[in-house]
Amino acid sequence: MTRLGFRLRLPAVPEAVPVARRAIGRLCARAGITGELAEDVRLAVSEACTNCVRHAYAGGSERATFALDACVRDGTLVVVVRDSGAGIVAGRPGDLGLGMQLIRQVAERTDVVSAPERGTRVAMRFATRQEGVVSRSAGGGG
């Protein structure tokens, strides 16, 4: 089985969100994912990365980072965004609610794992084998 994908570690700063969005956009283009599905993927990734930047590291840290892993295989795009920050804390100002709702709305499946002071992992799955969407399995690694 050939995979098409990438792995990035980015600083948890606002300027990193468009970098992540462009990276997932390039992967979608290479995989033949276009149109509304590509827009949904970019939206979900932007929201997950924004949550890392805004919520994971209260007060900021020079070493604050988040990871973005993405892989297309067997008709499915799997994207994982994770941080090592504070974890999801109920009742925290600037609640994650809207961003997570958007992600759950556009992804076929969303799994969230979070632990206090150990970080959060958001895994999203998107079916790429739909009418007019073909996943090419060429090159790349992940």
C-alpha positions, 0 to 999 in steps of 0.5 A: 500500500502506497501512502501520500502524506506529511508530518509537520511540527509548528510553533503554536502561534497564529501565523502557523495556522495558514501554514498548516492550511496551505500544507493540507491544501497541497496534499488535497491537490496531490491526492485529487481532493477538490471542491467542497471536500477540499474546502471542508478539510481546510476548514477542519484543519484550520479550526483544530490548529487554531484551537491549539494556538488559542487554548493549549498553552495558556500564557504562551511558551517559547517551546509551545508547538503543535503537530499536524499529520495527514495521510491519504490511503485506501480512499480515506484522508486521516488528519491528526492535530495534537498538542502537549498543552493544557488539555480541554478544560470545561468552562474555560473562557473562549470555549472550544465549542464552535470550532469542534462543532464545525470539525464534527460537521464536516469530517466523516469521523472525529475523535478527540482525546484530551488529558489535563496538562498532557494535551489534546489530540484531534483525529479527523477522517474524510472519505475521498472516494466519492463521485468525482473524487479519486485518491491517487496513491503516488509518492510521498510518505508520512 
